[in-house]
Amino acid sequence: MSVAVLAAALVGCGSSNAPSETAAPEASSGAAPGLPAAPAPAPTTSSAPAVDGTVVDINIAGGKVTPTNGQAQGTVGKPIVLKVDSDVSDSLHVHSVPEHTFQVEPRPDQQFEFTVDVPGQVDIELHDLNRTVATIQVRP
């Protein structure tokens, strides 16, 4: 699994629940009786809704953290999403205004979302492993 720090336009919504899949409602074609109706639009599904923000992918395995001292860019008021796969429990602390703390569990596919109100440098630290995971430069 490749793990990277990215600034991306497409990120998860911050909910740890899986998105529900819904089929498009059947549309009335307005066709005259006896003529074939236009096909209904195909159902659409998405793994995550699109939002504008920053994503940091974090992997914790065998006492190692990836990334360590990573760099990313963010914007005040826009979501920052931490996607975490971990084999241990730990605590992620975000040094920002406001500050945030997230409890990491020993499992894959965890997602934590937050926003920052004040521009500047935001450090994300893993407490038990005593590592700086990433620094995000948050601009106005």
N, CA, C and O of each residue as an XYZ file, in Angstrom:
560
protein
N       0.851     -1.172      0.000
C       0.000      0.000      0.000
C       0.891      1.228      0.000
O       1.729      1.397      0.886
N       0.717      2.046     -0.952
C       1.476      3.282     -1.038
C       0.822      4.313     -0.146
O      -0.389      4.524     -0.224
N       1.607      4.959      0.704
C       1.056      5.944      1.617
C       1.703      7.277      1.299
O       2.927      7.361      1.192
N       0.918      8.296      1.151
C       1.446      9.594      0.776
C       0.654     10.689      1.437
O      -0.478     10.485      1.874
N       1.257     11.844      1.504
C       0.552     13.036      1.970
C       0.130     13.790      0.723
O       0.966     14.096     -0.127
N      -1.128     14.089      0.604
C      -1.617     14.735     -0.592
C      -2.487     15.922     -0.255
O      -3.169     15.939      0.770
N      -2.460     16.886     -1.100
C      -3.496     17.914     -1.088
C      -4.381     17.549     -2.259
O      -3.907     17.491     -3.393
N      -5.644     17.306     -2.012
C      -6.487     16.779     -3.067
C      -7.818     17.495     -3.138
O      -8.287     18.071     -2.157
N      -8.400     17.452     -4.281
C      -9.712     18.052     -4.449
C     -10.806     17.057     -4.083
O     -11.924     17.467     -3.770
N     -10.511     15.753     -4.115
C     -11.499     14.750     -3.773
C     -11.082     14.063     -2.487
O     -10.022     13.440     -2.423
N     -11.922     14.177     -1.457
C     -11.626     13.543     -0.180
C     -12.898     12.950      0.382
O     -13.996     13.265     -0.075
N     -12.745     12.076      1.393
C     -13.883     11.504      2.086
C     -14.624     12.545      2.899
O     -14.099     13.627      3.162
N     -15.841     12.221      3.297
C     -16.705     13.211      3.921
C     -16.453     13.364      5.403
O     -17.007     14.292      5.992
N     -15.671     12.537      6.049
C     -15.448     12.685      7.477
C     -16.326     11.769      8.288
O     -16.076     11.594      9.480
N     -17.321     11.190      7.711
C     -18.151     10.245      8.421
C     -17.476      8.895      8.344
O     -16.979      8.506      7.287
N     -17.452      8.178      9.451
C     -16.834      6.862      9.422
C     -17.799      5.814      8.905
O     -17.423      4.650      8.763
N     -19.054      6.205      8.616
C     -20.023      5.275      8.059
C     -19.818      5.151      6.569
O     -19.456      6.115      5.895
N     -20.054      3.950      6.058
C     -19.927      3.739      4.619
C     -21.059      4.467      3.921
O     -22.174      4.518      4.440
N     -20.793      5.024      2.762
C     -21.860      5.722      2.048
C     -22.921      4.739      1.602
O     -22.615      3.584      1.306
N     -24.163      5.185      1.552
C     -25.223      4.309      1.086
C     -25.331      4.437     -0.415
O     -25.043      5.484     -0.995
N     -25.745      3.366     -1.020
C     -25.919      3.374     -2.460
C     -27.401      3.538     -2.728
O     -28.216      2.850     -2.113
N     -27.765      4.431     -3.629
C     -29.159      4.620     -3.980
C     -29.299      4.579     -5.485
O     -28.434      5.051     -6.223
N     -30.397      4.012     -5.923
C     -30.665      3.971     -7.355
C     -31.400      5.237     -7.738
O     -32.140      5.811     -6.939
N     -31.190      5.659     -8.955
C     -31.893      6.840     -9.439
C     -33.363      6.494     -9.575
O     -33.696      5.384     -9.990
N     -34.250      7.417     -9.234
C     -35.675      7.119     -9.366
C     -36.031      6.955    -10.839
O     -35.405      7.536    -11.726
N     -37.072      6.133    -11.067
C     -37.501      5.953    -12.445
C     -38.142      7.236    -12.925
O     -38.939      7.844    -12.211
N     -37.801      7.644    -14.117
C     -38.318      8.886    -14.651
C     -39.435      8.585    -15.633
O     -39.399      7.574    -16.334
N     -40.407      9.445    -15.682
C     -41.462      9.340    -16.672
C     -40.916      9.915    -17.963
O     -40.366     11.016    -17.977
N     -41.065      9.176    -19.038
C     -40.474      9.620    -20.292
C     -41.349     10.621    -21.030
O     -40.857     11.377    -21.868
N     -42.640     10.632    -20.726
C     -43.528     11.522    -21.445
C     -43.798     11.023    -22.859
O     -44.375     11.761    -23.658
N     -43.399      9.792    -23.198
C     -43.605      9.242    -24.535
C     -45.073      8.881    -24.710
O     -45.768      8.560    -23.746
N     -45.524      8.937    -25.928
C     -46.901      8.570    -26.235
C     -47.091      7.089    -26.002
O     -46.140      6.314    -26.112
N     -48.337      6.676    -25.673
C     -48.580      5.245    -25.461
C     -48.173      4.454    -26.700
O     -48.395      4.891    -27.830
N     -47.591      3.315    -26.480
C     -47.180      2.442    -27.563
C     -45.772      2.703    -28.050
O     -45.213      1.867    -28.759
N     -45.167      3.845    -27.693
C     -43.789      4.123    -28.072
C     -42.884      3.740    -26.919
O     -43.270      3.873    -25.758
N     -41.676      3.263    -27.226
C     -40.774      2.881    -26.124
C     -40.372      4.113    -25.314
O     -40.139      5.195    -25.853
N     -40.302      3.907    -24.021
C     -39.885      4.982    -23.116
C     -38.369      5.092    -23.140
O     -37.666      4.109    -23.375
N     -37.878      6.286    -22.897
C     -36.433      6.483    -22.797
C     -35.932      5.764    -21.557
O     -36.618      5.753    -20.535
N     -34.748      5.162    -21.625
C     -34.238      4.451    -20.450
C     -33.986      5.425    -19.306
O     -33.578      6.568    -19.511
N     -34.244      4.936    -18.090
C     -33.968      5.737    -16.895
C     -32.465      5.880    -16.755
O     -31.724      4.994    -17.183
N     -31.992      6.980    -16.164
C     -30.556      7.136    -15.959
C     -30.017      5.991    -15.097
O     -30.698      5.501    -14.196
N     -28.800      5.582    -15.386
C     -28.173      4.513    -14.611
C     -27.935      4.991    -13.185
O     -27.620      6.161    -12.968
N     -28.084      4.086    -12.201
C     -27.796      4.478    -10.828
C     -26.325      4.855    -10.684
O     -25.455      4.280    -11.338
N     -26.071      5.807     -9.837
C     -24.687      6.207     -9.611
C     -24.312      5.903     -8.172
O     -25.110      6.073     -7.250
N     -23.100      5.457     -8.006
C     -22.573      5.229     -6.669
C     -21.202      5.874     -6.606
O     -20.526      6.042     -7.621
N     -20.815      6.224     -5.421
C     -19.522      6.860     -5.224
C     -18.955      6.382     -3.911
O     -19.691      6.195     -2.942
N     -17.660      6.183     -3.871
C     -17.045      5.764     -2.623
C     -17.035      6.894     -1.609
O     -16.994      6.636     -0.406
N     -17.071      8.135     -2.061
C     -17.110      9.280     -1.154
C     -17.555     10.510     -1.919
O     -17.199     10.690     -3.084
N     -18.336     11.357     -1.260
C     -18.707     12.596     -1.929
C     -17.484     13.483     -2.126
O     -16.518     13.404     -1.367
N     -17.535     14.319     -3.140
C     -16.406     15.200     -3.435
C     -16.491     16.456     -2.573
O     -17.547     17.084     -2.489
N     -15.406     16.813     -1.948
C     -15.282     18.071     -1.226
C     -13.903     18.627     -1.506
O     -13.008     17.904     -1.944
N     -13.737     19.902     -1.255
C     -12.469     20.564     -1.517
C     -11.689     20.624     -0.211
O     -12.153     21.254      0.740
N     -10.532     19.998     -0.132
C      -9.754     20.005      1.102
C      -8.428     19.295      0.949
O      -7.906     19.145     -0.156
N      -7.890     18.859      2.081
C      -6.578     18.214      2.159
C      -6.734     16.826      2.761
O      -7.499     16.644      3.708
N      -6.015     15.846      2.223
C      -6.047     14.481      2.745
C      -4.638     14.087      3.163
O      -3.676     14.322      2.432
N      -4.522     13.484      4.347
C      -3.258     12.926      4.801
C      -3.495     11.443      5.060
O      -4.254     11.084      5.960
N      -2.846     10.576      4.273
C      -2.927      9.134      4.471
C      -1.842      8.724      5.458
O      -0.668      9.039      5.264
N      -2.240      8.017      6.522
C      -1.306      7.633      7.589
C      -1.363      6.124      7.770
O      -2.442      5.545      7.892
N      -0.192      5.490      7.788
C      -0.095      4.059      8.041
C       0.796      3.839      9.260
O       1.928      4.322      9.317
N       0.260      3.098     10.237
C       1.006      2.768     11.448
C       1.085      1.248     11.500
O       0.066      0.575     11.654
N       2.293      0.707     11.371
C       2.462     -0.744     11.355
C       3.833     -1.111     11.890
O       4.839     -0.526     11.488
N       3.876     -2.072     12.789
C       5.146     -2.582     13.312
C       5.993     -1.516     13.981
O       7.221     -1.580     13.922
N       5.360     -0.532     14.617
C       6.105      0.527     15.297
C       6.614      1.624     14.378
O       7.306      2.534     14.833
N       6.281      1.554     13.081
C       6.706      2.580     12.123
C       5.503      3.374     11.648
O       4.401      2.844     11.509
N       5.735      4.652     11.404
C       4.686      5.559     10.956
C       5.064      6.125      9.593
O       6.179      6.607      9.394
N       4.125      6.061      8.666
C       4.324      6.660      7.354
C       3.133      7.562      7.086
O       2.001      7.085      7.152
N       3.323      8.810      6.793
C       4.599      9.517      6.705
C       5.103      9.908      8.095
O       4.365      9.867      9.079
N       6.351     10.279      8.143
C       6.943     10.930      9.309
C       7.522     12.241      8.794
O       8.293     12.254      7.834
N       7.149     13.340      9.436
C       7.564     14.690      9.026
C       7.121     15.029      7.603
O       7.839     15.708      6.870
N       5.937     14.556      7.219
C       5.385     14.875      5.910
C       4.972     16.337      5.836
O       4.860     17.011      6.860
N       4.746     16.821      4.626
C       4.343     18.211      4.393
C       3.082     18.224      3.538
O       2.927     17.399      2.637
N       2.175     19.170      3.826
C       0.962     19.337      3.026
C       0.509     20.786      3.112
O       0.986     21.550      3.951
N      -0.416     21.153      2.237
C      -0.992     22.492      2.199
C      -2.476     22.393      2.533
O      -3.137     21.422      2.165
N      -2.994     23.397      3.227
C      -4.413     23.447      3.554
C      -4.904     24.875      3.498
O      -4.125     25.806      3.292
N      -6.202     25.041      3.681
C      -6.827     26.350      3.641
C      -7.751     26.501      4.849
O      -8.469     25.567      5.206
N      -7.730     27.676      5.472
C      -8.597     27.963      6.614
C     -10.045     27.633      6.245
O     -10.534     28.020      5.183
N     -10.716     26.913      7.140
C     -12.120     26.598      6.961
C     -12.436     25.444      6.039
O     -13.590     25.024      5.965
N     -11.443     24.911      5.328
C     -11.668     23.768      4.443
C     -11.264     22.489      5.168
O     -10.350     22.506      5.993
N     -11.936     21.382      4.867
C     -11.661     20.151      5.608
C     -10.248     19.617      5.402
O      -9.677     19.682      4.314
N      -9.715     19.087      6.493
C      -8.478     18.316      6.469
C      -8.880     16.936      6.961
O      -9.448     16.799      8.044
N      -8.586     15.919      6.171
C      -9.008     14.566      6.481
C      -7.774     13.708      6.725
O      -6.855     13.672      5.907
N      -7.766     13.017      7.865
C      -6.708     12.066      8.195
C      -7.277     10.670      7.971
O      -8.221     10.264      8.648
N      -6.701      9.936      7.018
C      -7.113      8.558      6.758
C      -6.050      7.666      7.379
O      -4.874      7.753      7.028
N      -6.472      6.803      8.309
C      -5.520      6.060      9.120
C      -5.767      4.557      9.037
O      -6.893      4.086      9.196
N      -4.685      3.812      8.783
C      -4.642      2.361      8.955
C      -3.627      2.117     10.060
O      -2.494      2.593      9.977
N      -4.021      1.378     11.096
C      -3.109      1.187     12.223
C      -3.206     -0.226     12.787
O      -4.268     -0.848     12.760
N      -2.078     -0.722     13.299
C      -2.085     -2.008     13.992
C      -2.002     -1.830     15.506
O      -1.904     -2.816     16.237
N      -2.039     -0.575     15.990
C      -1.999     -0.283     17.430
C      -2.936      0.879     17.767
O      -3.328      1.657     16.897
N      -3.280      0.972     19.049
C      -4.021      2.138     19.542
C      -3.030      3.264     19.784
O      -1.896      3.027     20.198
N      -3.462      4.479     19.526
C      -2.626      5.652     19.778
C      -3.536      6.869     19.750
O      -4.754      6.745     19.627
N      -2.945      8.026     19.863
C      -3.690      9.270     19.864
C      -3.023     10.249     18.909
O      -1.829     10.525     19.023
N      -3.803     10.771     17.965
C      -3.317     11.811     17.059
C      -3.707     13.153     17.643
O      -4.873     13.388     17.960
N      -2.721     14.036     17.785
C      -2.993     15.370     18.316
C      -2.674     16.390     17.238
O      -1.601     16.369     16.636
N      -3.631     17.287     17.005
C      -3.486     18.322     15.987
C      -3.281     19.649     16.694
O      -4.169     20.128     17.399
N      -2.101     20.249     16.505
C      -1.771     21.535     17.116
C      -2.243     22.651     16.188
O      -1.499     23.123     15.329
N      -3.489     23.059     16.378
C      -4.100     24.080     15.540
C      -5.049     24.904     16.399
O      -5.207     24.643     17.591
N      -5.671     25.891     15.790
C      -6.727     26.644     16.456
C      -7.992     26.382     15.667
O      -8.124     26.853     14.537
N      -8.945     25.625     16.253
C      -8.870     24.952     17.542
C      -8.035     23.671     17.469
O      -7.805     23.125     16.390
N      -7.580     23.199     18.655
C      -6.829     21.942     18.720
C      -7.788     20.769     18.592
O      -8.978     20.891     18.886
N      -7.255     19.619     18.147
C      -8.069     18.410     17.984
C      -7.259     17.216     18.453
O      -6.040     17.179     18.292
N      -7.947     16.236     19.038
C      -7.328     14.969     19.405
C      -8.232     13.850     18.905
O      -9.446     13.886     19.106
N      -7.635     12.853     18.253
C      -8.390     11.737     17.714
C      -7.798     10.435     18.248
O      -6.580     10.256     18.257
N      -8.668      9.527     18.694
C      -8.229      8.230     19.198
C      -8.142      7.243     18.043
O      -9.136      6.965     17.371
N      -6.943      6.719     17.821
C      -6.705      5.752     16.751
C      -6.871      4.358     17.351
O      -6.366      4.069     18.436
N      -7.577      3.513     16.633
C      -7.771      2.129     17.049
C      -6.952      1.203     16.155
O      -6.589      1.576     15.040
N      -6.662      0.003     16.637
C      -5.908     -0.947     15.802
C      -6.815     -1.579     14.740
O      -7.277     -2.711     14.884
N      -7.052     -0.811     13.672
C      -7.868     -1.303     12.566
C      -7.621     -0.418     11.338
O      -7.107      0.693     11.467
N      -7.983     -0.906     10.161
C      -7.827     -0.106      8.929
C      -8.999      0.843      8.733
O      -9.996      0.790      9.454
N      -8.855      1.705      7.749
C      -9.932      2.556      7.232
C     -10.586      3.476      8.264
O     -11.809      3.607      8.297
N      -9.774      4.107      9.098
C     -10.293      5.115     10.015
C     -10.162      6.474      9.339
O      -9.239      6.708      8.559
N     -11.086      7.352      9.648
C     -11.060      8.665      9.020
C     -11.456      9.719     10.037
O     -12.474      9.595     10.718
N     -10.635     10.763     10.132
C     -10.874     11.869     11.052
C     -10.832     13.162     10.252
O      -9.924     13.374      9.448
N     -11.819     14.025     10.474
C     -11.894     15.268      9.717
C     -11.968     16.451     10.674
O     -12.616     16.384     11.718
N     -11.292     17.533     10.300
C     -11.324     18.754     11.091
C     -11.079     19.937     10.179
O     -10.679     19.778      9.026
N     -11.324     21.132     10.710
C     -10.983     22.364     10.008
C     -10.136     23.209     10.938
O     -10.123     22.998     12.151
N      -9.433     24.160     10.363
C      -8.556     25.065     11.104
C      -9.086     26.480     10.895
O      -9.436     26.867      9.780
N      -9.140     27.252     11.994
C      -9.675     28.608     11.938
C      -8.616     29.692     11.767
O      -8.929     30.805     11.344
N      -7.355     29.370     12.097
C      -6.288     30.372     12.073
C      -5.169     29.876     11.152
O      -4.683     28.758     11.328
N      -4.754     30.686     10.176
C      -3.679     30.252      9.279
C      -2.358     30.078     10.021
O      -2.130     30.675     11.073
N      -1.497     29.243      9.444
C      -0.176     29.008     10.020
C       0.219     27.556      9.884
O      -0.359     26.813      9.090
N       1.201     27.160     10.659
C       1.737     25.804     10.623
C       0.972     24.931     11.612
O       0.846     25.283     12.785
N       0.462     23.796     11.143
C      -0.297     22.861     11.966
C       0.467     21.542     12.004
O       0.653     20.894     10.975
N       0.907     21.152     13.197
C       1.610     19.879     13.358
C       0.617     18.807     13.791
O      -0.241     19.040     14.641
N       0.753     17.623     13.186
C      -0.049     16.465     13.555
C       0.910     15.451     14.163
O       1.819     14.964     13.492
N       0.698     15.135     15.448
C       1.614     14.254     16.181
C       0.920     12.982     16.623
O      -0.260     12.981     16.973
N       1.677     11.906     16.600
C       1.238     10.622     17.133
C       1.882     10.483     18.507
O       3.104     10.374     18.612
N       1.064     10.486     19.566
C       1.610     10.598     20.917
C       2.389      9.387     21.407
O       3.544      9.534     21.805
N       1.800      8.195     21.394
C       2.491      7.041     21.965
C       3.771      6.697     21.200
O       4.768      6.307     21.807
N       3.746      6.838     19.888
C       4.956      6.566     19.101
C       5.870      7.780     19.007
O       6.956      7.703     18.434
N       5.423      8.915     19.578
C       6.239     10.128     19.672
C       6.816     10.540     18.311
O       8.026     10.703     18.156
N       5.919     10.704     17.329
C       6.336     11.088     15.982
C       5.490     12.252     15.488
O       4.295     12.327     15.775
N       6.109     13.152     14.750
C       5.364     14.148     13.998
C       5.030     13.500     12.667
O       5.922     13.188     11.878
N       3.748     13.299     12.421
C       3.302     12.645     11.207
C       3.415     13.610     10.030
O       3.987     13.274      8.993
N       2.864     14.811     10.202
C       2.877     15.776      9.104
C       2.736     17.189      9.655
O       2.217     17.412     10.749
N       3.217     18.126      8.858
C       3.009     19.555      9.121
C       2.245     20.097      7.944
O       2.644     19.927      6.793
N       1.132     20.759      8.244
C       0.300     21.338      7.196
C       0.415     22.849      7.268
O       0.169     23.449      8.314
N       0.785     23.457      6.166
C       0.820     24.913      6.054
C      -0.585     25.361      5.670
O      -1.030     25.143      4.544
N      -1.282     25.993      6.623
C      -2.655     26.416      6.396
C      -2.644     27.893      6.019
O      -2.148     28.734      6.769
N      -3.194     28.195      4.859
C      -3.218     29.569      4.379
C      -4.633     30.127      4.488
O      -5.597     29.367      4.578
N      -4.761     31.470      4.479
C      -6.095     32.075      4.593
C      -6.988     31.724      3.419
O      -8.140     32.156      3.369
